[in-house]
């Protein structure tokens, strides 16, 4: 990811005055956090707390008029929303950022900060657990550059993300820790022409046809696929060079480098498998 969302998250307590629809947050008996724009969906015992919040704005988020959690399309729908259809989605100001609620995998309302500078969609680990996205120890991982340095997150494939009717299917996403909200990044927005009207509190999405033309595969452009492959190849080459420079007497270091090289080779195989499923052309898999 390009940058950290920490400054935006910190500003969520400085919410604008009520302007219509609201997102209510409540916690069930098992400690799972839920979000909804329909107060009737909150259990009666939780409604007072959901309406009042905790005094810091954490319990209730004020939003603009309209619904961000439109029902998901049926499973047989096309890979994306119809071309030339404009989707106007209300958003909530969150300091310098904007917060929306999107439906993930057709069933789960998940709050996201819009971040068109982020490579992929990011889902916080706490929310991922709630919706059954728990990658195992053998999952593919990917490195992201943030304002706080390079982080490595597990990668999953979402069946769909529906933001106000603008649907994207087969969306790559990473699972990150220590975040209250997700980031809606380019693995979703690559399929749309996007216009953010901060003053009106609306983001407009129009399918751009890149998916149908083949310019987007598996949510990523040719340049993004090349970059991902380039990163893995560069890391493998670095380890091989380090192994060549390491004296044979340093047995433990040689073993460490060999194990790291083996893991990166496995990651490359997992990336190839993902590229195969997305029908990524072989030239896209070569670093420039």
N, C-alpha and C positions, 0 to 999 in steps of 0.2 A: 504494500500500500504506500502511497506517496507521502502521507503525512499522518500525524496522530490526531485522533478525534478528542483528545482530552480537553483542550480549551473549549470546544463546542459543548461537550458534556457538562463541564463545570458551569456553563452559562445557562443550562436548562432551568435552573432555579429562578432565573430572571425572565419569567414568561410574560407575554403580552396580556392585556386585559381580555376577558371573555369575548369571543366573536362568533358564537354559534355552536357548532358541533364540538363535542369534547371526547377525548380519549381517557377512559377510566382504567386505572390499574388496581388490581387486587391480588392477594396471595391466598392460595387455598390451604387446606389443612396439612398438605404434604410439603408446603413451602414453595410450590411452583407459582411463578408470577404470570398473571394473565392480563391482556389488554383488550379492551372493547370500546366501541363507540355507542353501545346500547346499554344503558344503566340497568335495564331489566334483565340483562344477562349476568349481572353480578349477584351472587347469592344474597338474600335479604340481610343476613348477619354482617355482610361486608359492605353494604351500600353506603352507610354513614361515613365510614372511613374512606371509601373511594371518592365520595363527593367532597369531603373536607380536606383530603390529603393529609400531610403531616406537618403543615405549616411552612414547608419549603418549596411547595410546588411539585413534590415528588409523587404524590398520590393522584393528582389530576392534571392532565395536560390540556391547555386551552388550544383549540384548533379553529380554522376558518370554516365557514359554512360548507356543507357538502360531506360526502362520504369518501373516505380513502380505502375502505375495506369492501369494495364491491364483490359480489359473489364470483367465485371462480367459474370459468367455462367448463363444460363437460369434458371428460377425459378424451373424447374423440376429436376435440378441437384441433385446428391446425397448429403448426409449430409456433406461430406468432399471430398477433391480431391483424385484421384485414388492412391492406395497404390504403393509404390516404385518409384513414380514419384518425381524427384528432381526439385525444383523450386529455381532458382538463382535470387535473387532480389537485384538490386543496391540500395545502401543507401548513404546518405550524412553524412559526419562527422559533429558532433555538439559537439565540445570540447571532453569530455570523452564519449559522447553518439553518437547514430546514429539515423538519421531521415529518415523515409520512408513515402510514401503516399499509403494508403490502401483504397479500395472502400468499403464503409459501406452500407449495405442494398441494394446492387446492383446498387446504383445510385450516391452516394456522395463520392467525393475524400476528404479524411481527413488525415492531417499530424499527424504522431505518432512518438514519441521517443520509441525505442525498450527498454523494461525493463522486462527481464525475471525473475526479483525478485519481480515484482508486482503481487499480487494475481489475480486481475482482470484487464480487459481493462478499461481505464479511458478516458472519453470524456469531454473536457471542456464545461462548461455550455453555453458559447457563441456559440460554434459549435453545441451543442445539440439542441439549439433553432432553428438554421438554418435548421436542417434536421428533425425537428418535434419530437424530443425526449424530451418532457417536462413533467416529472413525476409530478403528482398531489400531494396534501398534504397527501394523504392516501397511497402513494407509499411505497414499502418496502425500508428499509434503512439498511446500513451495516457499521460497524466501521472498520477503517483501521489505522494501526500504521505507522506514517511517522516520518521523522527526526524532524519535528516541533510539534510532539505530535499526539494524537489520533484525527482523524476526522471522521465524520459520513456523508456518501453520499447516495443519492437516488440510487437505483439499477434498471436498465432496462434490457430487453432482446433484443439484436440485432438479426435481421433475419440472417445476414451474414456479414463476413469480408473477403475480397478477397485481399490478398497481392501478387501481381505478379502472380496470378493464383492459389495460395495455399489458398483454400477456407475453412472456418470453418463456420458452421451454428449454430444458437441458441447459441449465445455467450453472457454470462452475462457481463454487464458493469456497471460502476458507473459514476455518473455525478458530476464533481468537479468544483470548482470555481477557479478564479485567475490563470489560466494556458493558455498559448497561444497554446500549442500543447497537444495532448492526449498522453497516455502511452499505449503501446501494451504489455499486460501482459499475465499471464499464462492461463486465461480463453480462450485465442486464442492459445498460444503456446503449451498447453497441448496435442494438437492433432498431433504435429509434432516433429520429431527429428531436432534440430536446431543447425546450425554451423555458427558462426559469424566470418568472415575473415575481421578484421578491416583494415589490410594493403591493401587488394584488394578492400575494400568498397563493400562487397557482403555478404548477409546473405542467406544461403542455407536451405531450408525447405523440409523435406521428411515426408509424412504422416506415423505415427508410428503404426497405426493399433489399438491403445488403444480404440478408439471410437467403432470400429467394435467388439472388444472383450468384450465391456461393462465395461472396467476399467475406462473409462471416461464417466460421465453422466452429461449432461447439462454444459459441459465445465470444470467440476471439478472432481478431483480424490476422492477416498473414504476418504482419510485423510483430504482433504479440506472440504468435506461435514461434516465429524465428527467435525472438528474444528469450523465450522460455527455454528453448533448446540450447541457445548459445550459453545461457547461464549454467546449465548443467554440464555442458562440454567443457567450459572454462574451469569449473571446479574439479572435474576429473583430470584435466591436463595439469592443473596445479598440484594435485596429489601425486600424480605420476612423476612430476619434476622433483617434488620433495623426496619421494622414495629414492630417486636416482642419486640425490645429493646426500642422503643419510648414510653414514658409515654402517657397514654390515655388523659391526660390533654393537650397534644400538638396536638390539633385537625387539625390545618392547615398542619402540617408536616405529619400527618397520611393520610390526603387527598392527599397530593402531592405524597407520596409513593404509595398509592393505584392507582392513575392515571398513574404513571410511570409503575407500575406492569401491569396494564391493557393494556398499549401501547405495552409493550414487549410481552404480550400474543398475541396481534394482529400481531406483527411482526413474531412470531413463526408460526402463522396460514398462513401468507403469504409465509414464507419459506417452509412450508409443501406443499402448493399449487404449488410452483415452483419445489419442489422435485417430486411431483406427476407427473407433466408434463414431467419431465426428466426421469421418471421411476427409481428413485433412490431407491435401496433396503432399506427396513426398518432397517436392521442392520447398514447401513451407517449413519443413523439419530441419532444414540446413541453415546454420548460422551464416549471416552475410559476411 
